[in-house]
Amino acid sequence: MKRVHLIISGDVQGVGFRAWTLRNSKTKSCTGWVKNRDDGTVEVIAEGTRTELEEFIAHCQHGPEVAWVERVVVNWLDATGEFDRFEVLY
């Protein structure tokens, strides 16, 4: 199991990105969270297998249809196992 920390920039707030990411996480069996940041970016912490997370990241690089993803900063970490589901933080 691995953990990934993502910072997603572009037109990613107010376009359903968090809800879309939540749905995407369930198709990949990932756990963790997604939230909007004050600087206009979206932050994600996700845990799963490396393959699941690579697919998850690929989806985040495109986002929902109405979003425009300019950049995804990816930081790979060791999983902690602290999550039992994926959720949207407010």
C-alpha positions in Angstrom: 0.0 0.0 0.0 1.1 3.5 -0.8 0.0 7.1 0.0 -0.1 10.0 -2.4 -0.4 13.7 -1.6 -1.7 15.8 -4.5 -2.0 19.5 -5.0 -4.2 20.2 -8.0 -4.2 23.7 -9.6 -6.1 25.3 -12.4 -9.9 26.0 -12.6 -10.6 23.3 -10.0 -12.9 24.9 -7.4 -16.6 25.5 -8.0 -16.8 22.9 -10.7 -17.6 19.8 -8.8 -14.0 18.6 -8.5 -14.3 17.3 -4.9 -17.5 15.3 -5.6 -16.0 14.0 -8.8 -12.9 12.9 -6.9 -15.0 11.2 -4.3 -16.7 9.1 -7.0 -13.4 8.4 -8.7 -11.9 7.2 -5.4 -14.6 4.6 -5.0 -14.0 3.1 -8.4 -10.3 2.7 -7.4 -10.9 1.5 -3.8 -8.8 4.4 -2.5 -9.2 5.9 1.0 -8.3 9.4 2.2 -9.8 12.8 1.6 -10.1 15.8 -0.7 -10.6 19.4 0.1 -10.5 22.9 -1.3 -7.6 25.1 -0.2 -7.7 28.9 0.4 -5.3 29.5 -2.4 -7.7 28.1 -5.1 -6.1 24.6 -5.3 -7.5 21.2 -4.4 -5.6 19.0 -2.0 -5.9 15.2 -1.9 -4.5 12.5 0.4 -5.2 9.0 -0.9 -4.1 5.6 0.0 -4.3 2.4 -2.0 -2.2 0.1 -4.2 0.4 1.8 -6.4 -1.6 0.7 -9.5 -4.9 2.1 -8.1 -3.2 5.4 -7.1 -1.5 5.8 -10.5 -5.0 5.4 -12.2 -6.5 7.8 -9.6 -3.8 10.4 -10.4 -4.3 10.1 -14.1 -8.0 10.9 -13.6 -7.1 13.8 -11.4 -4.9 15.2 -14.1 -8.0 15.6 -16.3 -10.7 16.3 -13.7 -14.4 16.6 -14.4 -15.5 17.9 -17.8 -16.1 21.5 -16.6 -12.7 21.7 -14.8 -9.4 22.8 -16.3 -6.4 21.2 -14.6 -3.2 23.1 -15.1 -0.9 21.1 -12.8 -0.9 18.2 -10.4 2.0 18.1 -7.9 2.5 14.5 -6.8 4.3 13.4 -3.6 4.5 9.6 -3.0 4.6 8.5 0.7 4.3 5.3 2.7 0.7 4.4 3.6 -0.3 4.9 7.3 -3.6 2.9 7.1 -5.3 5.7 9.0 -8.4 5.9 6.7 -11.3 3.6 6.4 -13.0 5.5 3.6 -12.6 8.4 1.2 -14.3 11.7 2.1 -14.7 15.3 1.2 -13.4 17.7 3.9 -14.9 21.2 4.3 
